Amino acid sequence: MYSHGIVAIALCEAYALTREKTLREPAQRAINYIAYAQDPKGGGWRYKVHEAGDTSSSGWQLAAFQAAHAAGLSVPTATASKFSRFLNTVQTGGGARYLYKSGGSNNNLGNIGFYCRIHLGWKKDHPSLIKGAKIITSKGPAKGPAKGSFYHNYYSTQLLYHLGGDDWKKWNEKLRPLLVTQQATAGHAAGSWYSGGGESIANHGGRLYCTVMAALTLQTPYRYERLYQ
């Protein structure tokens, strides 16, 4: 479902940008499959169809729905309400922090939880959202190599861009130069990023994963201005 959600985003955004007719049906079918695969009881998504969800995998599925909206495709309304119930089961502190899974112990997925809440209707002045954003900006971007540094920076950037204001400005002023200085400049790796194996996801995805996440993070403002406004 991770791969499917990300591919669905790409299909929907490609259709939104080009209006290429041959992309509409595959994009809509990708969204339909996400709706079908949702856990009917808990409302989230994980690795397999109807599996009890986790916050990380679910975030990509919601992003696919946002891309579908931007493309003028159909998204079942019941899917969003079910997912809101899932978020209620993984939140702590009244929605100020979010667990990886219901009953789990990882309490560091607030950036994904807040990103989802914004797209599901939370206003920018929601107290839990403001509190969470302040925590993220006070710590600043993850410098790595560290566990989840590219992943953390990607979702924090999505969240803070949508919030705008001083929090976004402060974050972006730290993030952009950090990523630019981390980019390789010599040899076969020139132009790419790699955490050196310091984060577990990078051990699986390697230089390609790190490069894609860094590029997606840097392009956030331009992508949303072009597609989502």
PASEBA-1860 file (N, C-alpha, C; in nm, 3 decimals):
! residues 229
1> MYSHGIVA> 0.082/-0.121/0.000/0.000/0.000/0.000/0.086/0.127/0.000 ~ 0.207/0.119/0.059/0.297/0.233/0.048/0.319/0.268/-0.099 ~ 0.363/0.169/-0.175/0.395/0.191/-0.316/0.271/0.235/-0.393 ~ 0.158/0.172/-0.363/0.036/0.206/-0.436/-0.005/0.351/-0.409 ~ 0.001/0.393/-0.283/-0.036/0.531/-0.251/0.051/0.633/-0.322 ~ 0.182/0.607/-0.327/0.274/0.700/-0.391/0.253/0.704/-0.542 ~ 0.232/0.587/-0.602/0.203/0.583/-0.746/0.072/0.652/-0.777 ~ -0.027/0.636/-0.690/-0.156/0.704/-0.711/-0.138/0.856/-0.710
9> IALCEAYA> -0.052/0.907/-0.621/-0.024/1.050/-0.619/0.035/1.093/-0.753 ~ 0.132/1.018/-0.801/0.198/1.052/-0.928/0.099/1.052/-1.044 ~ 0.013/0.952/-1.050/-0.086/0.944/-1.157/-0.184/1.062/-1.152 ~ -0.234/1.090/-1.032/-0.332/1.198/-1.018/-0.270/1.334/-1.049 ~ -0.148/1.357/-1.003/-0.084/1.485/-1.030/-0.049/1.499/-1.178 ~ -0.007/1.389/-1.240/0.022/1.394/-1.383/-0.104/1.427/-1.463 ~ -0.215/1.368/-1.423/-0.341/1.399/-1.492/-0.384/1.543/-1.467 ~ -0.368/1.590/-1.342/-0.405/1.728/-1.309/-0.324/1.829/-1.391
17> LTREKTLR> -0.197/1.799/-1.414/-0.110/1.891/-1.487/-0.133/1.889/-1.638 ~ -0.158/1.770/-1.691/-0.160/1.753/-1.838/-0.298/1.738/-1.899 ~ -0.395/1.689/-1.817/-0.527/1.653/-1.867/-0.517/1.552/-1.982 ~ -0.413/1.471/-1.976/-0.396/1.364/-2.073/-0.504/1.258/-2.048 ~ -0.589/1.236/-2.148/-0.707/1.151/-2.130/-0.673/1.008/-2.090 ~ -0.561/0.958/-2.139/-0.526/0.819/-2.109/-0.485/0.800/-1.962 ~ -0.464/0.908/-1.889/-0.427/0.897/-1.748/-0.547/0.897/-1.654 ~ -0.660/0.947/-1.702/-0.775/0.964/-1.612/-0.822/0.831/-1.552
25> EPAQRAIN> -0.845/0.731/-1.635/-0.898/0.605/-1.584/-0.800/0.535/-1.490 ~ -0.671/0.524/-1.525/-0.578/0.462/-1.430/-0.570/0.537/-1.297 ~ -0.573/0.670/-1.304/-0.569/0.749/-1.181/-0.693/0.724/-1.096 ~ -0.810/0.723/-1.158/-0.933/0.700/-1.083/-0.937/0.559/-1.025 ~ -0.889/0.461/-1.100/-0.888/0.323/-1.050/-0.791/0.308/-0.934 ~ -0.680/0.382/-0.938/-0.585/0.378/-0.826/-0.651/0.431/-0.698 ~ -0.730/0.538/-0.713/-0.801/0.594/-0.597/-0.909/0.498/-0.550 ~ -0.979/0.437/-0.642/-1.083/0.341/-0.604/-1.025/0.225/-0.524
33> YIAYAQDP> -0.904/0.182/-0.562/-0.841/0.071/-0.492/-0.804/0.111/-0.349 ~ -0.757/0.233/-0.332/-0.725/0.280/-0.197/-0.850/0.278/-0.109 ~ -0.960/0.326/-0.164/-1.086/0.323/-0.088/-1.126/0.180/-0.053 ~ -1.107/0.088/-0.148/-1.140/-0.052/-0.124/-1.049/-0.113/-0.018 ~ -0.921/-0.075/-0.018/-0.822/-0.137/0.070/-0.828/-0.088/0.213 ~ -0.902/0.018/0.239/-0.911/0.075/0.374/-0.961/-0.029/0.474 ~ -0.903/-0.027/0.592/-0.950/-0.114/0.700/-1.095/-0.077/0.733 ~ -1.190/-0.167/0.710/-1.331/-0.132/0.729/-1.369/-0.104/0.874
41> KGGGWRYK> -1.290/-0.156/0.968/-1.320/-0.133/1.109/-1.246/-0.012/1.165 ~ -1.115/-0.012/1.145/-1.035/0.094/1.206/-1.024/0.220/1.124 ~ -1.036/0.209/0.991/-1.035/0.327/0.905/-0.900/0.369/0.851 ~ -0.793/0.294/0.883/-0.661/0.330/0.833/-0.613/0.239/0.722 ~ -0.486/0.251/0.689/-0.423/0.164/0.589/-0.288/0.120/0.642 ~ -0.243/0.001/0.599/-0.108/-0.041/0.631/-0.046/-0.105/0.508 ~ -0.002/-0.231/0.518/0.068/-0.292/0.405/-0.025/-0.369/0.312 ~ -0.130/-0.427/0.369/-0.218/-0.515/0.292/-0.362/-0.464/0.295
49> VHEAGDTS> -0.442/-0.515/0.205/-0.583/-0.479/0.197/-0.654/-0.512/0.328 ~ -0.727/-0.414/0.381/-0.810/-0.427/0.501/-0.729/-0.454/0.627 ~ -0.598/-0.437/0.622/-0.516/-0.454/0.741/-0.532/-0.334/0.834 ~ -0.526/-0.360/0.965/-0.534/-0.250/1.062/-0.424/-0.149/1.034 ~ -0.459/-0.020/1.033/-0.372/0.082/0.978/-0.259/0.129/1.067 ~ -0.164/0.198/1.006/-0.062/0.273/1.079/-0.060/0.416/1.022 ~ -0.010/0.509/1.099/-0.014/0.650/1.063/0.070/0.681/0.940 ~ 0.185/0.615/0.928/0.277/0.642/0.818/0.218/0.602/0.683
57> SSGWQLAA> 0.175/0.478/0.669/0.117/0.433/0.544/-0.011/0.510/0.512 ~ -0.091/0.537/0.614/-0.217/0.608/0.592/-0.196/0.748/0.538 ~ -0.086/0.813/0.579/-0.060/0.948/0.531/-0.045/0.956/0.380 ~ 0.018/0.855/0.321/0.034/0.854/0.175/-0.100/0.834/0.104 ~ -0.189/0.756/0.164/-0.319/0.734/0.101/-0.401/0.863/0.103 ~ -0.394/0.936/0.215/-0.467/1.063/0.220/-0.409/1.163/0.120 ~ -0.276/1.164/0.106/-0.214/1.252/0.007/-0.262/1.219/-0.133 ~ -0.283/1.090/-0.161/-0.336/1.050/-0.291/-0.477/1.104/-0.311
65> FQAAHAAG> -0.557/1.104/-0.206/-0.693/1.160/-0.217/-0.688/1.310/-0.246 ~ -0.594/1.380/-0.184/-0.581/1.524/-0.210/-0.542/1.549/-0.355 ~ -0.454/1.465/-0.408/-0.415/1.476/-0.548/-0.534/1.447/-0.639 ~ -0.617/1.351/-0.600/-0.736/1.319/-0.678/-0.834/1.436/-0.681 ~ -0.851/1.502/-0.567/-0.938/1.621/-0.562/-0.885/1.728/-0.657 ~ -0.754/1.750/-0.654/-0.694/1.851/-0.740/-0.713/1.818/-0.888 ~ -0.720/1.689/-0.917/-0.738/1.645/-1.056/-0.883/1.637/-1.098 ~ -0.975/1.663/-1.005/-1.118/1.655/-1.038/-1.170/1.513/-1.042
73> LSVPTATA> -1.104/1.421/-0.975/-1.148/1.283/-0.972/-1.241/1.260/-0.853 ~ -1.303/1.144/-0.849/-1.401/1.112/-0.745/-1.334/1.044/-0.626 ~ -1.363/1.095/-0.505/-1.314/1.034/-0.382/-1.434/1.009/-0.291 ~ -1.458/0.884/-0.250/-1.573/0.856/-0.163/-1.566/0.932/-0.032 ~ -1.672/1.002/0.004/-1.671/1.083/0.126/-1.662/0.997/0.252 ~ -1.718/0.877/0.246/-1.715/0.790/0.365/-1.574/0.751/0.402 ~ -1.485/0.748/0.305/-1.346/0.710/0.330/-1.280/0.809/0.426 ~ -1.303/0.936/0.406/-1.243/1.039/0.491/-1.295/1.032/0.634
81> SKFSRFLN> -1.424/1.009/0.650/-1.480/1.004/0.785/-1.427/0.883/0.861 ~ -1.409/0.770/0.791/-1.350/0.652/0.855/-1.206/0.680/0.898 ~ -1.133/0.751/0.814/-0.993/0.780/0.846/-0.983/0.875/0.964 ~ -1.076/0.967/0.977/-1.078/1.057/1.093/-1.092/0.976/1.222 ~ -1.173/0.872/1.216/-1.188/0.785/1.334/-1.058/0.714/1.366 ~ -0.984/0.674/1.261/-0.854/0.611/1.284/-0.760/0.707/1.356 ~ -0.754/0.832/1.310/-0.666/0.930/1.373/-0.701/0.951/1.519 ~ -0.829/0.943/1.551/-0.871/0.958/1.691/-0.813/0.847/1.778
89> TVQTGGGA> -0.791/0.729/1.719/-0.739/0.616/1.797/-0.588/0.620/1.815 ~ -0.519/0.700/1.735/-0.372/0.706/1.747/-0.324/0.839/1.804 ~ -0.414/0.930/1.834/-0.373/1.058/1.890/-0.352/1.046/2.040 ~ -0.265/1.131/2.093/-0.248/1.145/2.237/-0.250/1.294/2.269 ~ -0.276/1.326/2.394/-0.278/1.466/2.435/-0.380/1.548/2.359 ~ -0.496/1.491/2.330/-0.600/1.565/2.261/-0.566/1.599/2.117 ~ -0.477/1.520/2.058/-0.440/1.543/1.919/-0.311/1.621/1.904 ~ -0.235/1.636/2.014/-0.109/1.710/2.008/0.007/1.622/1.962
97> RYLYKSGG> -0.010/1.488/1.972/0.091/1.395/1.925/0.020/1.273/1.867 ~ 0.095/1.194/1.788/0.034/1.079/1.721/0.125/0.957/1.728 ~ 0.062/0.842/1.753/0.132/0.715/1.758/0.144/0.655/1.619 ~ 0.235/0.560/1.605/0.249/0.485/1.480/0.126/0.398/1.456 ~ 0.085/0.327/1.560/-0.034/0.243/1.553/-0.112/0.258/1.682 ~ -0.239/0.222/1.676/-0.322/0.224/1.796/-0.262/0.129/1.899 ~ -0.240/0.180/2.019/-0.181/0.099/2.124/-0.031/0.089/2.117 ~ 0.032/0.156/2.020/0.176/0.149/2.003/0.248/0.246/2.095
105> SNNNLGNI> 0.382/0.249/2.081/0.463/0.332/2.170/0.534/0.446/2.099 ~ 0.547/0.438/1.965/0.616/0.544/1.892/0.529/0.668/1.889 ~ 0.576/0.775/1.951/0.495/0.896/1.967/0.553/1.012/1.887 ~ 0.621/0.982/1.775/0.694/1.085/1.702/0.639/1.109/1.561 ~ 0.512/1.081/1.540/0.454/1.096/1.407/0.354/1.211/1.401 ~ 0.378/1.311/1.484/0.288/1.425/1.487/0.281/1.497/1.354 ~ 0.396/1.507/1.284/0.394/1.580/1.158/0.301/1.516/1.056 ~ 0.294/1.383/1.054/0.202/1.314/0.963/0.058/1.330/1.012
113> GFYCRIHL> 0.037/1.313/1.140/-0.097/1.327/1.196/-0.155/1.465/1.173 ~ -0.075/1.569/1.195/-0.122/1.706/1.174/-0.149/1.733/1.026 ~ -0.061/1.684/0.940/-0.080/1.699/0.795/-0.216/1.641/0.754 ~ -0.247/1.523/0.807/-0.375/1.460/0.775/-0.492/1.539/0.832 ~ -0.477/1.588/0.953/-0.585/1.663/1.017/-0.619/1.790/0.938 ~ -0.518/1.858/0.887/-0.543/1.979/0.808/-0.628/1.945/0.687 ~ -0.593/1.837/0.618/-0.667/1.801/0.497/-0.805/1.744/0.528 ~ -0.826/1.707/0.653/-0.957/1.656/0.693/-1.042/1.762/0.763
121> GWKKDHPS> -0.992/1.886/0.767/-1.079/1.992/0.814/-1.035/2.073/0.934 ~ -0.925/2.033/1.002/-0.880/2.115/1.113/-0.837/2.252/1.063 ~ -0.876/2.357/1.136/-0.836/2.492/1.102/-0.694/2.519/1.152 ~ -0.630/2.619/1.092/-0.491/2.650/1.127/-0.475/2.696/1.271 ~ -0.584/2.746/1.331/-0.575/2.795/1.469/-0.616/2.690/1.571 ~ -0.628/2.563/1.529/-0.662/2.457/1.624/-0.550/2.448/1.729 ~ -0.584/2.450/1.858/-0.481/2.453/1.963/-0.379/2.340/1.955 ~ -0.425/2.218/1.927/-0.333/2.105/1.918/-0.240/2.119/1.799
129> LIKGAKII> -0.291/2.174/1.691/-0.209/2.194/1.572/-0.101/2.300/1.597 ~ -0.139/2.408/1.662/-0.043/2.513/1.694/0.066/2.459/1.788 ~ 0.025/2.383/1.888/0.119/2.326/1.983/0.218/2.233/1.913 ~ 0.165/2.146/1.829/0.251/2.052/1.758/0.348/2.121/1.664 ~ 0.300/2.223/1.594/0.386/2.296/1.501/0.500/2.365/1.575 ~ 0.473/2.418/1.693/0.576/2.485/1.771/0.684/2.386/1.814 ~ 0.642/2.264/1.848/0.739/2.162/1.888/0.831/2.128/1.771 ~ 0.772/2.112/1.653/0.850/2.077/1.534/0.947/2.188/1.496
137> TSKGPAKG> 0.900/2.313/1.495/0.986/2.424/1.455/1.095/2.452/1.559 ~ 1.065/2.428/1.686/1.166/2.454/1.790/1.284/2.358/1.777 ~ 1.257/2.237/1.734/1.364/2.139/1.715/1.436/2.160/1.582 ~ 1.365/2.212/1.484/1.424/2.235/1.353/1.434/2.108/1.271 ~ 1.480/2.118/1.147/1.492/2.001/1.060/1.590/1.899/1.115 ~ 1.561/1.771/1.089/1.652/1.663/1.128/1.775/1.669/1.038 ~ 1.893/1.674/1.098/2.015/1.693/1.020/2.072/1.564/0.966 ~ 2.045/1.452/1.032/2.095/1.323/0.984/2.247/1.317/0.985
145> PAKGSFYH> 2.307/1.199/0.956/2.228/1.078/0.937/2.165/1.032/1.068 ~ 2.036/1.018/1.066/1.963/0.976/1.185/1.837/0.904/1.140 ~ 1.779/0.831/1.230/1.661/0.752/1.196/1.549/0.841/1.145 ~ 1.507/0.817/1.021/1.393/0.887/0.966/1.414/1.032/0.933 ~ 1.537/1.078/0.916/1.560/1.222/0.898/1.496/1.276/0.771 ~ 1.512/1.209/0.657/1.451/1.255/0.533/1.299/1.246/0.541 ~ 1.250/1.141/0.601/1.105/1.122/0.615/1.046/1.229/0.706 ~ 1.113/1.254/0.817/1.066/1.357/0.910/1.064/1.494/0.843
153> NYYSTQLL> 1.170/1.527/0.773/1.177/1.659/0.709/1.072/1.675/0.601 ~ 1.043/1.567/0.528/0.942/1.573/0.422/0.804/1.608/0.480 ~ 0.760/1.533/0.578/0.625/1.556/0.630/0.616/1.685/0.711 ~ 0.722/1.721/0.780/0.721/1.848/0.852/0.709/1.964/0.755 ~ 0.775/1.952/0.641/0.766/2.057/0.540/0.625/2.067/0.483 ~ 0.561/1.953/0.455/0.423/1.956/0.407/0.332/2.027/0.506 ~ 0.348/1.992/0.633/0.265/2.051/0.737/0.287/2.201/0.749 ~ 0.411/2.243/0.765/0.440/2.383/0.794/0.413/2.473/0.674
161> YHLGGDDW> 0.429/2.419/0.553/0.392/2.498/0.436/0.243/2.531/0.438 ~ 0.162/2.433/0.473/0.018/2.456/0.477/-0.021/2.554/0.588 ~ 0.054/2.552/0.698/0.024/2.646/0.807/0.068/2.787/0.772 ~ 0.181/2.798/0.699/0.231/2.929/0.659/0.281/3.010/0.778 ~ 0.293/3.140/0.759/0.332/3.230/0.867/0.477/3.213/0.910 ~ 0.504/3.256/1.034/0.641/3.255/1.086/0.698/3.115/1.101 ~ 0.612/3.019/1.140/0.662/2.882/1.157/0.717/2.827/1.027 ~ 0.644/2.850/0.918/0.692/2.804/0.787/0.820/2.878/0.746
169> KKWNEKLR> 0.823/3.007/0.767/0.939/3.086/0.728/1.065/3.041/0.802 ~ 1.053/3.022/0.933/1.167/2.979/1.014/1.214/2.840/0.971 ~ 1.119/2.751/0.949/1.154/2.614/0.908/1.226/2.614/0.774 ~ 1.170/2.684/0.678/1.226/2.683/0.543/1.364/2.748/0.538 ~ 1.385/2.850/0.620/1.515/2.918/0.625/1.625/2.826/0.677 ~ 1.587/2.726/0.757/1.684/2.628/0.807/1.695/2.507/0.713 ~ 1.582/2.468/0.659/1.578/2.344/0.580/1.651/2.356/0.447 ~ 1.624/2.460/0.372/1.681/2.471/0.237/1.834/2.467/0.237
177> PLLVTQQA> 1.901/2.550/0.316/2.048/2.542/0.315/2.100/2.409/0.367 ~ 2.027/2.347/0.461/2.069/2.217/0.512/2.070/2.113/0.401 ~ 1.962/2.104/0.324/1.955/2.005/0.217/2.053/2.036/0.104 ~ 2.071/2.163/0.074/2.165/2.200/-0.031/2.307/2.157/0.006 ~ 2.345/2.177/0.132/2.480/2.140/0.174/2.498/1.989/0.183 ~ 2.388/1.914/0.199/2.396/1.768/0.208/2.403/1.702/0.070 ~ 2.375/1.776/-0.034/2.373/1.719/-0.168/2.516/1.689/-0.216 ~ 2.535/1.569/-0.273/2.667/1.531/-0.324/2.703/1.617/-0.445
185> TAGHAAGS> 2.829/1.652/-0.458/2.873/1.742/-0.565/2.981/1.683/-0.654 ~ 3.025/1.561/-0.628/3.137/1.506/-0.706/3.112/1.360/-0.743 ~ 3.177/1.317/-0.851/3.174/1.177/-0.891/3.038/1.130/-0.939 ~ 3.020/0.999/-0.937/2.896/0.940/-0.989/2.773/0.981/-0.908 ~ 2.794/1.022/-0.782/2.682/1.056/-0.693/2.642/1.202/-0.702 ~ 2.709/1.281/-0.785/2.682/1.425/-0.791/2.534/1.452/-0.817 ~ 2.478/1.541/-0.737/2.337/1.578/-0.751/2.244/1.497/-0.664 ~ 2.293/1.394/-0.598/2.209/1.305/-0.518/2.227/1.331/-0.370
193> WYSGGGES> 2.146/1.262/-0.290/2.156/1.266/-0.144/2.166/1.124/-0.091 ~ 2.233/1.109/0.022/2.237/0.979/0.090/2.273/1.003/0.235 ~ 2.204/0.936/0.327/2.227/0.957/0.470/2.341/0.872/0.523 ~ 2.403/0.791/0.439/2.512/0.707/0.485/2.467/0.587/0.565 ~ 2.342/0.548/0.548/2.291/0.432/0.621/2.253/0.462/0.764 ~ 2.253/0.589/0.802/2.221/0.625/0.938/2.075/0.611/0.974 ~ 1.987/0.609/0.876/1.845/0.589/0.903/1.800/0.458/0.841 ~ 1.713/0.389/0.912/1.676/0.253/0.873/1.612/0.247/0.735
201> IANHGGRL> 1.530/0.347/0.701/1.464/0.344/0.571/1.566/0.355/0.459 ~ 1.671/0.434/0.481/1.775/0.451/0.379/1.850/0.322/0.353 ~ 1.857/0.236/0.452/1.923/0.107/0.432/1.851/0.023/0.329 ~ 1.720/0.043/0.317/1.640/-0.030/0.219/1.632/0.045/0.086 ~ 1.609/0.175/0.092/1.588/0.254/-0.029/1.714/0.311/-0.089 ~ 1.821/0.322/-0.009/1.948/0.368/-0.060/1.948/0.512/-0.109 ~ 2.041/0.539/-0.198/2.060/0.675/-0.249/1.937/0.723/-0.327 ~ 1.870/0.634/-0.397/1.751/0.674/-0.472/1.643/0.725/-0.379
209> YCTVMAAL> 1.616/0.653/-0.271/1.515/0.696/-0.174/1.550/0.834/-0.116 ~ 1.674/0.849/-0.069/1.715/0.975/-0.007/1.704/1.091/-0.105 ~ 1.743/1.067/-0.230/1.739/1.173/-0.330/1.596/1.215/-0.361 ~ 1.509/1.117/-0.376/1.368/1.146/-0.405/1.304/1.224/-0.290 ~ 1.328/1.182/-0.167/1.267/1.250/-0.053/1.320/1.392/-0.039 ~ 1.451/1.411/-0.063/1.507/1.546/-0.055/1.449/1.636/-0.164 ~ 1.438/1.582/-0.285/1.383/1.662/-0.397/1.237/1.696/-0.373 ~ 1.158/1.601/-0.326/1.017/1.627/-0.298/1.002/1.731/-0.187
217> TLQTPYRY> 1.091/1.725/-0.090/1.086/1.822/0.020/1.116/1.963/-0.031 ~ 1.219/1.977/-0.113/1.258/2.108/-0.163/1.154/2.169/-0.257 ~ 1.084/2.084/-0.330/0.990/2.137/-0.429/0.852/2.165/-0.372 ~ 0.832/2.144/-0.243/0.699/2.155/-0.182/0.625/2.284/-0.218 ~ 0.682/2.402/-0.199/0.604/2.524/-0.229/0.563/2.534/-0.375 ~ 0.653/2.498/-0.465/0.626/2.510/-0.608/0.521/2.409/-0.654 ~ 0.529/2.290/-0.598/0.434/2.184/-0.634/0.293/2.221/-0.592 ~ 0.279/2.270/-0.469/0.144/2.304/-0.421/0.088/2.428/-0.489
225> ERLYQ> 0.174/2.523/-0.518/0.126/2.643/-0.589/0.077/2.609/-0.728 ~ 0.141/2.511/-0.790/0.104/2.473/-0.927/-0.019/2.385/-0.933 ~ -0.031/2.296/-0.836/-0.134/2.191/-0.846/-0.254/2.209/-0.753 ~ -0.233/2.268/-0.638/-0.335/2.257/-0.533/-0.401/2.390/-0.498 ~ -0.369/2.496/-0.569/-0.431/2.624/-0.536/-0.508/2.681/-0.654
END
